[in-house]
Amino acid sequence: GSGRNPKSAPIQLPPAIFTKLEPFPKDFSAQVCFAKRTAAEVQQYRRQELVQVPEGTVDPILSFNEVNFHPEVNKLLSRYPKPTPIQAQAWPILLSGRNCIGLAKTGS
């Protein structure tokens, strides 16, 4: 089954509730503490990892220490040596509230 109680009706929310919601700020870029890298170092990393981004894209993070997630998330991330190239480049973009489409090898 679907896990629902067949005798209970679905909850109906009044449409007016959605008109009272405050806009949600999507900018979490304060959570990113970039290490100081030169433009040449960033370019070298992107070339080495085959990361292609438009001119002016925010720099990648090369260590999980550069992102201030919740301590439990940081604890889980500490199991890994470093972000994958897609994580390294996409997380700073997404945390700044921008959209991102990424394609990466899955390893499978």
Secondary structure, DSSP 8 states (H G I E B T S, - for coil): --SS-TTS------GGGGGG--------GGGB------HHHHHHHHHHTT----TT------SGGGB---HHHHHHHTTSSS--HHHHHHHHHHHTT-----------
